[in-house]
């Protein structure tokens, strides 16, 4: 028998990248000013892909594309744009187009959109909403920035805890104000405090007379509205949540957070950690030259200061280096190996702290592990560099010196890679942002001092 089912091909690497096949029709339509051709080219694309396209083209092309889209501009594109470009694109949109775009969004998306806009644009967005949505958005904006209250949406499915399945189904069918997508019906007590929730799957698969409280999910937990959004997202990842009710200070239901919003926050947190470890802050490809320069300059200045400190250590052994030129050749190897080993430990530590795997209960065990790893790696590469020192320069004692310096520096690198971010975290300093410079300084200074100090003692 012929297979009646259409088999979808599995996506391969690169399937979701924007290529010339996607770009060319869009750019051709923009250049020719053909709005119909532009609508045809953008029609098959997801709003996230259109946002990527807007981020990748230059500013004049971006503005021309937005202007040519007219009333066809999809509001979801704004929610997918990098924050740095939103204000520019919103400023390019005609007021009536911006109003239409805002009306089509869920309340959480509206909050995310307008919280970083200027006052005139915020007023225009709020004015485009209906009374109920406007009040909901304004209430969300009263919560602290980057809190669960800003992340939640107000549209949700709620039912009294004493209902049965039939009553809940009838209510859902008659209610015209349900969110476009939802996963649970939240059960509340008479004071609007959430007590449990029921998945749509169990609801639809149960007889009508079954009480809702008999089919609730064990995963139920609430999120305080003032809780940091990163903590809320962590709860989703840790407890495998799909959605979670948000409560105010009195425990009353005020909104719901869904998995898509939590994933977005987790992605942002991971991206920020990576960028901060490199000392580039929260830069984006769409940022302008001056803004990028200002963001990177402070940490380059810090690195300059730390490099000067390392140079001062080297200067103390100028006479030793002058007598043994081989030291100048081998010195960068010791510092480089220590820096790489420290970065490895640092990356593991910062990531573990972000996921709450590294805590006060296991910090000393992790420190011992990284120190032992550094010690073992140091001994292995010490043997290699000891042989290199002998073969390359014909000086057995030089091989001993660089071998000993390698062991010392990699051992210290393992310690510093964990201890420094832990100490910075205790001082309420972001370890992802500040640890790299300190770890590099420690490994450079220790590496140079150990290598040149031992050389002074052994070779002179």
C-alpha positions as CSV (number, residue, x, y, z in Angstrom):
1,X,0.0,0.0,0.0
2,X,1.1,3.5,-0.7
3,X,1.9,5.6,2.3
4,X,-0.9,8.1,2.6
5,X,1.0,10.2,5.1
6,X,3.3,13.1,4.0
7,X,6.7,12.7,5.7
8,X,8.2,16.0,6.7
9,X,12.0,16.1,6.2
10,X,14.0,16.7,9.3
11,X,15.6,20.1,9.4
12,X,19.3,20.2,8.8
13,X,21.9,22.7,10.0
14,X,21.3,26.0,8.3
15,X,17.6,25.5,7.6
16,X,16.6,28.3,9.8
17,X,19.2,30.8,8.7
18,X,18.2,33.7,6.4
19,X,20.0,33.3,3.1
20,X,20.1,35.1,-0.3
21,X,16.9,33.2,-1.4
22,X,15.1,35.0,1.4
23,X,16.9,38.3,1.3
24,X,16.9,38.9,-2.5
25,X,13.1,39.3,-3.1
26,X,12.7,41.4,0.0
27,X,15.6,43.8,-0.9
28,X,14.4,43.9,-4.5
29,X,10.9,44.9,-3.4
30,X,12.3,47.6,-1.1
31,X,14.6,49.1,-3.8
32,X,11.7,49.2,-6.3
33,X,9.2,50.5,-3.8
34,X,6.8,47.7,-4.6
35,X,4.6,47.1,-1.6
36,X,2.8,44.1,-3.1
37,X,6.1,42.3,-3.9
38,X,7.3,43.0,-0.4
39,X,4.1,41.6,1.1
40,X,4.5,38.5,-1.1
41,X,8.1,38.1,0.0
42,X,7.4,38.5,3.7
43,X,4.2,36.6,3.7
44,X,5.7,33.1,4.3
45,X,8.1,34.3,7.0
46,X,7.6,34.0,10.7
47,X,7.7,37.3,12.6
48,X,10.9,36.2,14.3
49,X,12.5,35.7,10.8
50,X,11.4,39.2,9.8
51,X,12.8,40.6,13.0
52,X,16.2,38.9,12.1
53,X,16.0,40.4,8.7
54,X,15.4,43.9,10.1
55,X,18.4,43.4,12.4
56,X,20.7,42.3,9.6
57,X,20.1,45.1,7.1
58,X,21.5,48.6,7.4
59,X,19.4,51.5,8.8
60,X,18.2,53.1,5.5
61,X,17.0,49.7,4.2
62,X,15.4,48.9,7.5
63,X,13.4,52.2,7.6
64,X,12.4,51.8,3.9
65,X,11.2,48.3,4.5
66,X,9.1,49.3,7.6
67,X,7.6,52.3,5.7
68,X,6.8,50.2,2.7
69,X,5.0,47.5,4.8
70,X,2.3,50.0,5.7
71,X,-0.7,48.5,7.5
72,X,0.5,45.0,6.8
73,X,3.2,45.4,9.5
74,X,2.8,42.6,12.1
75,X,2.9,43.7,15.7
76,X,4.6,40.4,16.7
77,X,7.7,41.6,14.8
78,X,8.2,44.3,17.4
79,X,8.3,41.7,20.3
80,X,11.0,39.7,18.4
81,X,13.3,42.6,17.8
82,X,16.4,43.4,19.9
83,X,15.6,46.1,22.4
84,X,18.1,48.4,20.8
85,X,16.2,48.5,17.6
86,X,12.6,48.6,18.9
87,X,12.5,52.3,19.5
88,X,13.9,53.0,16.1
89,X,11.4,50.8,14.3
90,X,8.5,52.1,16.4
91,X,9.6,55.6,15.5
92,X,9.5,54.7,11.8
93,X,5.9,53.3,12.0
94,X,3.0,55.7,11.3
95,X,0.9,56.2,14.4
96,X,-2.1,54.3,13.0
97,X,0.1,51.3,12.1
98,X,1.7,51.3,15.5
99,X,-1.7,51.4,17.2
100,X,-2.9,48.4,15.1
101,X,0.3,46.5,15.9
102,X,-0.2,47.0,19.7
103,X,-3.8,46.0,19.7
104,X,-3.0,42.6,18.3
105,X,-0.6,41.7,21.1
106,X,-1.1,39.9,24.4
107,X,-0.7,42.1,27.5
108,X,2.7,40.6,28.4
109,X,4.0,41.4,25.0
110,X,2.7,45.0,25.2
111,X,4.5,45.4,28.6
112,X,7.7,44.0,27.1
113,X,7.4,46.3,24.1
114,X,6.6,49.6,25.8
115,X,8.7,49.4,29.0
116,X,11.8,50.6,27.2
117,X,10.2,53.1,24.9
118,X,10.1,56.9,25.5
119,X,7.1,58.6,27.2
120,X,5.4,59.7,24.0
121,X,5.6,56.2,22.5
122,X,4.4,54.7,25.7
123,X,1.4,57.0,25.7
124,X,0.6,56.2,22.1
125,X,0.7,52.4,22.8
126,X,-1.5,52.7,25.9
127,X,-3.9,54.9,24.0
128,X,-4.4,52.2,21.4
129,X,-5.5,49.6,23.9
130,X,-9.0,49.0,25.1
131,X,-9.9,50.0,28.7
132,X,-9.4,46.6,30.3
133,X,-6.1,45.9,28.5
134,X,-4.8,49.4,29.3
135,X,-5.5,49.0,33.0
136,X,-3.8,45.5,32.9
137,X,-0.7,46.8,31.2
138,X,-0.5,49.8,33.6
139,X,-0.8,47.5,36.6
140,X,2.0,45.3,35.3
141,X,4.2,48.3,34.8
142,X,3.9,49.1,38.5
143,X,6.0,46.0,39.3
144,X,9.8,46.3,39.4
145,X,11.7,46.0,36.1
146,X,12.7,42.5,35.2
147,X,10.3,41.0,37.7
148,X,7.7,38.3,37.2
149,X,5.0,41.0,37.3
150,X,6.4,42.4,34.1
151,X,6.7,39.0,32.5
152,X,3.2,37.7,33.2
153,X,0.2,38.0,30.9
154,X,-3.2,39.0,32.3
155,X,-5.2,36.8,29.9
156,X,-5.8,33.4,31.6
157,X,-8.4,30.6,32.2
158,X,-9.6,30.6,35.8
159,X,-12.3,28.4,37.4
160,X,-13.6,28.0,41.0
161,X,-12.0,25.0,42.8
162,X,-15.5,23.5,43.5
163,X,-16.5,23.1,39.9
164,X,-16.5,19.8,38.0
165,X,-15.3,19.0,34.5
166,X,-18.6,19.7,32.8
167,X,-18.9,23.1,34.3
168,X,-15.4,24.0,33.3
169,X,-15.9,22.9,29.7
170,X,-19.2,24.8,29.4
171,X,-17.4,27.9,30.8
172,X,-14.6,27.7,28.3
173,X,-16.9,27.3,25.4
174,X,-19.0,30.4,26.3
175,X,-16.1,32.6,27.3
176,X,-14.9,35.0,24.6
177,X,-12.0,36.5,26.6
178,X,-9.8,33.5,26.8
179,X,-6.1,33.8,25.8
180,X,-5.2,32.6,22.3
181,X,-3.0,29.9,23.8
182,X,-3.1,28.4,27.3
183,X,-2.2,25.1,28.9
184,X,-3.9,25.0,32.3
185,X,-7.1,26.0,34.0
186,X,-6.2,27.7,37.2
187,X,-8.4,26.8,40.2
188,X,-9.0,29.5,42.8
189,X,-10.6,29.8,46.1
190,X,-13.3,32.5,46.9
191,X,-10.6,35.0,47.7
192,X,-9.0,34.5,44.2
193,X,-6.0,32.7,45.6
194,X,-4.8,29.9,43.2
195,X,-4.9,26.5,44.8
196,X,-4.2,24.1,41.9
197,X,-4.4,23.8,38.1
198,X,-5.7,21.3,35.6
199,X,-4.2,20.5,32.2
200,X,-6.5,20.8,29.2
201,X,-5.6,17.2,28.3
202,X,-6.9,15.8,31.6
203,X,-9.9,18.1,31.4
204,X,-11.0,16.9,28.0
205,X,-10.3,13.2,28.9
206,X,-12.3,13.1,32.1
207,X,-16.1,12.5,32.5
208,X,-18.2,15.7,33.1
209,X,-19.1,14.8,36.6
210,X,-15.5,14.5,37.9
211,X,-14.6,17.3,40.3
212,X,-11.7,19.4,39.0
213,X,-9.8,18.9,42.3
214,X,-9.6,15.2,41.5
215,X,-7.5,15.7,38.3
216,X,-5.1,18.5,39.4
217,X,-1.4,18.4,38.5
218,X,1.3,17.7,41.1
219,X,3.6,20.3,39.4
220,X,1.5,23.2,40.6
221,X,3.4,26.1,42.2
222,X,2.9,29.9,42.3
223,X,5.3,32.7,41.3
224,X,5.4,35.9,43.4
225,X,4.9,39.0,41.2
226,X,7.9,40.7,42.6
227,X,10.2,37.8,42.1
228,X,13.1,38.4,39.7
229,X,12.2,37.1,36.3
230,X,15.4,35.0,36.1
231,X,14.4,33.2,39.3
232,X,10.9,32.6,37.8
233,X,12.5,31.2,34.6
234,X,14.7,29.0,36.7
235,X,11.7,27.5,38.4
236,X,10.3,26.6,35.0
237,X,13.5,24.9,34.1
238,X,14.0,23.2,37.4
239,X,10.4,21.9,37.9
240,X,9.5,21.3,34.2
241,X,6.6,23.8,34.3
242,X,4.5,24.7,31.3
243,X,2.7,27.6,32.9
244,X,2.5,29.0,36.4
245,X,0.1,31.5,38.1
246,X,1.6,34.7,39.4
247,X,0.3,36.1,42.8
248,X,0.5,39.4,44.5
249,X,1.8,40.1,48.1
250,X,-1.6,38.8,49.4
251,X,-1.4,35.6,47.5
252,X,-4.2,36.6,45.0
253,X,-4.0,35.6,41.4
254,X,-2.8,38.5,39.1
255,X,-1.5,36.8,36.0
256,X,0.2,33.8,34.5
257,X,3.6,33.1,33.0
258,X,3.9,30.6,30.2
259,X,6.8,28.5,29.0
260,X,7.6,30.6,26.0
261,X,8.3,33.6,28.1
262,X,10.4,31.6,30.6
263,X,12.5,30.1,27.7
264,X,13.1,33.6,26.3
265,X,14.4,34.8,29.7
266,X,16.7,31.7,30.1
267,X,18.1,32.4,26.7
268,X,18.7,36.0,27.6
269,X,20.5,35.1,30.8
270,X,22.7,32.5,29.0
271,X,23.6,35.1,26.3
272,X,24.4,37.7,28.9
273,X,26.7,35.4,30.8
274,X,28.6,34.5,27.7
275,X,29.0,38.2,26.6
276,X,29.9,39.3,30.1
277,X,32.6,36.6,30.4
278,X,34.2,38.2,27.3
279,X,33.8,41.7,28.8
280,X,31.5,43.0,26.1
281,X,28.4,43.5,28.2
282,X,25.1,43.1,26.3
283,X,26.2,44.2,22.9
284,X,24.3,43.2,19.8
285,X,25.2,43.1,16.1
286,X,22.8,46.0,15.4
287,X,24.6,48.3,17.9
288,X,26.3,51.4,16.5
289,X,30.1,51.8,16.5
290,X,30.2,54.5,19.2
291,X,27.8,52.6,21.6
292,X,29.9,49.4,21.1
293,X,33.1,51.2,21.7
294,X,31.9,52.8,25.0
295,X,30.7,49.5,26.2
296,X,33.9,47.7,25.6
297,X,36.4,50.4,26.6
298,X,36.1,50.1,30.4
299,X,37.0,46.4,30.4
300,X,39.8,47.0,28.0
301,X,41.1,49.6,30.4
302,X,40.9,47.1,33.3
303,X,42.8,44.6,31.2
304,X,45.4,47.3,30.5
305,X,45.9,47.9,34.2
306,X,46.2,44.2,34.9
307,X,48.7,43.8,32.1
308,X,50.8,46.6,33.6
309,X,50.8,44.7,36.9
310,X,52.1,41.6,35.1
311,X,54.7,43.7,33.4
312,X,55.9,45.0,36.7
313,X,56.5,41.5,37.9
314,X,58.5,40.8,34.7
315,X,60.5,44.0,35.3
316,X,61.8,42.7,38.6
317,X,63.6,39.9,36.8
318,X,65.1,42.0,33.9
319,X,68.7,40.9,34.7
320,X,67.7,37.2,34.7
321,X,65.9,37.5,31.4
322,X,68.9,39.4,29.9
323,X,71.2,36.5,30.9
324,X,68.9,33.8,29.6
325,X,67.0,34.8,26.5
326,X,65.3,31.4,26.5
327,X,63.2,32.7,29.4
328,X,61.6,35.4,27.2
329,X,60.8,32.7,24.6
330,X,59.1,30.3,27.1
331,X,57.6,32.9,29.5
332,X,54.3,33.4,27.4
333,X,53.7,29.7,27.4
334,X,53.4,29.5,31.1
335,X,51.1,32.5,31.3
336,X,49.0,31.4,28.4
337,X,48.5,27.9,29.8
338,X,47.5,29.3,33.2
339,X,45.1,31.8,31.6
340,X,43.4,29.0,29.6
341,X,43.1,26.7,32.6
342,X,41.7,29.6,34.7
343,X,39.1,30.4,32.1
344,X,38.0,26.8,32.0
345,X,37.4,26.7,35.7
346,X,35.8,30.1,35.7
347,X,33.4,29.2,32.9
348,X,32.3,26.1,34.8
349,X,31.9,28.0,38.0
350,X,29.9,30.9,36.6
351,X,27.6,28.6,34.7
352,X,27.1,26.5,37.8
353,X,26.3,29.5,39.9
354,X,23.7,30.7,37.3
355,X,22.0,27.3,37.4
356,X,22.3,27.2,41.2
357,X,24.3,24.0,41.0
358,X,27.3,25.6,42.8
359,X,26.1,26.5,46.4
360,X,27.6,27.1,49.8
361,X,27.0,23.4,50.5
362,X,29.3,22.1,47.8
363,X,31.6,25.0,47.1
364,X,34.6,23.5,48.9
365,X,34.2,20.2,47.1
366,X,34.2,22.0,43.7
367,X,37.2,24.1,44.7
368,X,39.1,20.9,45.6
369,X,38.1,19.3,42.4
370,X,39.2,22.2,40.2
371,X,42.5,22.5,42.2
372,X,43.2,18.8,41.7
373,X,42.3,19.0,38.0
374,X,44.7,22.0,37.6
375,X,47.4,20.1,39.5
376,X,47.1,16.9,37.4
377,X,47.0,18.9,34.1
378,X,50.0,20.9,35.4
379,X,52.0,17.8,36.0
380,X,51.2,16.4,32.6
381,X,52.1,19.5,30.7
382,X,55.1,20.1,33.0
383,X,56.5,16.8,31.7
384,X,55.9,17.9,28.1
385,X,57.5,21.4,28.6
386,X,60.3,20.0,30.6
387,X,61.3,17.8,27.6
388,X,60.8,20.8,25.3
389,X,63.1,23.0,27.4
390,X,65.8,20.3,27.3
391,X,65.6,19.5,23.6
392,X,65.0,23.1,22.4
393,X,67.7,24.8,24.5
394,X,69.8,22.0,25.7
395,X,69.4,23.1,29.4
396,X,68.1,20.4,31.7
397,X,67.7,22.9,34.6
398,X,65.6,25.1,32.3
399,X,63.3,22.2,31.7
400,X,62.9,21.7,35.5
401,X,62.1,25.4,36.0
402,X,59.4,25.6,33.4
403,X,57.9,22.3,34.5
404,X,57.7,23.5,38.1
405,X,56.2,26.8,37.0
406,X,53.6,25.0,34.9
407,X,52.5,22.9,37.9
408,X,52.2,25.9,40.2
409,X,50.4,28.1,37.7
410,X,47.8,25.5,36.6
411,X,47.1,24.6,40.2
412,X,46.5,28.3,41.1
413,X,44.4,28.8,38.0
414,X,42.1,26.0,39.1
415,X,41.7,27.6,42.5
416,X,41.3,31.2,41.2
417,X,38.7,30.1,38.5
418,X,36.3,29.0,41.3
419,X,37.2,31.2,44.3
420,X,37.2,34.6,42.5
421,X,33.6,34.3,41.1
422,X,32.3,33.0,44.4
423,X,33.9,35.9,46.3
424,X,32.6,38.4,43.8
425,X,29.1,36.9,44.1
426,X,29.3,37.3,47.9
427,X,30.1,41.0,47.3
428,X,27.1,41.4,45.1
429,X,29.3,41.9,42.0
430,X,28.2,40.0,38.9
431,X,30.8,37.2,38.6
432,X,30.2,36.8,34.9
433,X,31.2,40.4,34.2
434,X,34.1,40.9,36.6
435,X,35.8,37.5,37.1
436,X,37.6,37.2,33.8
437,X,39.9,40.2,34.4
438,X,40.8,39.1,37.9
439,X,41.5,35.5,37.0
440,X,43.7,36.6,34.1
441,X,45.6,38.9,36.4
442,X,46.2,36.1,39.0
443,X,47.4,33.6,36.4
444,X,49.7,36.1,34.7
445,X,51.3,37.3,37.9
446,X,51.7,33.9,39.4
447,X,52.9,32.4,36.2
448,X,55.5,35.1,35.6
449,X,56.6,35.2,39.2
450,X,56.9,31.4,39.5
451,X,58.8,31.0,36.3
452,X,61.2,33.9,36.6
453,X,61.6,33.5,40.3
454,X,62.6,29.8,40.0
455,X,64.9,30.7,37.1
456,X,66.6,33.2,39.3
457,X,67.1,30.7,42.0
458,X,68.1,27.7,39.9
459,X,69.9,29.1,36.8
460,X,71.9,32.0,38.3
